[in-house]
Each structure stands twice: as C-alpha cells, then as structure tokens.
Amino acid sequence: MNASSHRANAWDGPISLSVVVPSDNFNAAINEAKAK
C-alpha cells in the first residue's frame, strides 16, 4: 500500500520525485535509460 502511495505522490511532479528518489540514483537511472 505504501509503495502505491509513494508512486502516486511521485507523479505529482519532479519535486516529489526528488524526495522519493535520491538525485544521484535518479541521474544514474536517466543515464542508464539513455545507454539503452
């Protein structure tokens, strides 16, 4: 249930997403996505 709530909050905007996901991990995810 908590995962769903956090996921929903993340969709509110980049600011909420930054709170849920550390910026370093977020950047790493973007770089990995670009690599693919």
N, C-alpha and C positions, 0 to 999 in steps of 0.2 A: 504493500500500500504506500509506504514512504517513497519507494522508487518512482511510483506513478506521480506522486505529488511533486517530487523534485523535478521530474521530467516535464510536467506541466508548467512549473514555475520557470524552468529554463527557457521555455518557448516565449515567455513574456518579453524577453529582449536580451541583448548582448551583456547587459549589466548583471542580470540574474544568472546568465550562463557563466559569467566570470566567477560569480560567488560559488556556484556549484562545482565548477571545474577550474583547477589552478591554471593560470595563464600559461605556464610552461607546458603543461600537458596539452592544453588547447592548441598551442602553436605546433607542438610535435604532431598532433593529430592532423592539423592542416597540412603540414609538410609531408606527412605520410600519404595523405589523400592525393596531394599533387604528384608524388612519386608514382602512384598507381595511375 
